[in-house]
Amino acid sequence: MRGLFLELRKTKRRGVWLVVSGLILMQFLWAMWAFSDSLEAEDLAQGWIRQIYMMPLLNAILTPTFISVLASRLTDMEHKGNTWKMLETFQSRNSIYFAKLLYGFVCVLIFAVSQLGFLIFFGEHFGYTDSFDLWAYARYFAVTVTVSFLIYLIHLILAFAFTNQAVTLCAGLLGSMCGLFLMYLPPSLIINRLIPWGLYGASSFVWMDWDPDTRVIKYKYYFQHNGAEIITAVWIVLLLAIGWVLFNKMETEGLNFSGITRFRIFGQRRRLSQIKIPRLPVEFIKVKRTPIWLAFLILPSISAVIGSMNYMNNQEILKNAWYSLWSQHTLFFAFFFLPPLIGIYASYLWRLEHNGTNWNTVMTLVSPFRLVLSKLCTCVVMTAATIIFMICLYVLCGFICGLSLPLPKELCEWTICGIFGSIVVCSMQLFLSLVIRSFAVPIAIGLAGGVVGLVITSKGLYYLLPYSLLSVGLRANNPWRVIDLWQFADWTTLFIIVINALSILYLKRQDVKTHG
């Protein structure tokens, strides 16, 4: 408990609880928006059980990313200040390790209690007419706590092991996409239970029965008896032990992974640092050999697999060939994964300036205008490459799915408008990463912005939020959406000018605060 109180002091005014609050708020808004669209008598008659059916999907999408941000915030202070050794003069390693575990468990518990609270609020507010099953909600609460804590253990170990926060955050994004992917697989597959992020779906116990003739949906309790609870407990015990062993072997700079950086070229062992790479522009050098390229490759790939599987399994509904496939490929990627991925790009580009006393050097060599412009251009190039990679996967998956018709004639317009709209998100994330010194918090804001953008876009007010312009430009989930291109261009240009002007003004007026 003494260690826990010390952790509370260290994280005072560091926004840790804002991360938990942000997750709760995002789930509340999304659930309110989703549940308010189903207020017919037949929906209210199964409202309580419907909530338990829908919430595991929401947890699988949002929780891993926010938990990775939480784990990063709880460890980046020690990494930045190289204070691991100093802490050992005040506390034992066991005290430090278990204090951070207990801190994370408290955060997870508060999240689960708050989620349960707003689900009960929805039931009373919307007037569900079916009976409230206390046992079912208690079981759902237990599953949410244990699986979320399991995911926290994974990201805490990554946060311990790597001084680079991007490893933990990229793993969070990949975990969210992985959890979403596993929700689409049959629950009987063992892979759903063996992969931790799939346990939200593997532990669910409500089944949707849809009659294609009457189009009536009924929800039923369906206990899978697949051992998901036992596997969750085994994972927790195993990760507790692994984390304890790794933490006790960790040095000041984190774990030593020098062996991983060696590989063979033509029979000779070489280090990555010995491989000569052509000279790159300054801003691109900062992201060279970083884990963000792993997220760049994997996130669009998983999104493409999910979209293609959903298209193949629902061809009786999705009958518009390339257009239907596009809606499935962009459904989750544009709203939930591309905005935080851009946030990772932006945070990385400002990361070097925020470290040490680098601001003093940078501001004597580069003007604010040139600094902001160079970072914006770099972030836009990386984002455009991500969008183009996603489109290449879309075309490849279309041919694999057997689509022989010509590609949509609007594909070029979707690409151009999507890249143009992404400039706004790049500008916004760069401004947030400039003002907020934390690497993780702007990324969480990016995820939140994508979710809010989904709600605003559904109301036809896409021009009110930068994140909505990106999804509308790509025609995410709705390739038939008709937009006024001049209005789209005007609002996009306005946001780009205003946000980057704020960044330049901030650099000119704000005193540089450095950490000596």
Secondary structure, DSSP 4 states (H G I P E B T S, - for coil): -HHHHHHHHHTTTTTHHHHHHHHHHHHHHHHHHHHTT--SHHHHTTHHHHHHHHHHHHHHHHHHHHHHHHHHHHHHHHHHHT-HHHHTTTS-HHHHHHHHHHHHHHHHHHHHHHHHHHHHHHHHHHT--SPP-HHHHHHHHHHHHHHHHHHHHHHHHHHHH-S-HHHHHHHHHHHHHHHHHHHTS-TTSTHHHHSGGGHHHHT--EEEEEETTTTEEEEEE----SSHHHHHHHHHHHHHHHHHHHHHH-BTTB---TTTTEEEETTEEEEGGGS------HHHHTTTT-THHHHHHHHHHHHHHHHHHHHHHTTTT--STHHHHHHHHHHHIIIIIHHHHHHHHHHHHHHHHHSTTHHHHHHHHS-HHHHHHHHHHHHHHHHHHHHHHHHHHHHHHHHHTT--SPPPTTHHHHHHHHHHHHHHHHHHHHHHHHH---SSHHHHHHHHHHHHHHHHHHTT-GGGSHHHHHHHHHTTT-TT----HHHHHHHHHHHHHHHHHHHHHHHHHSPP----
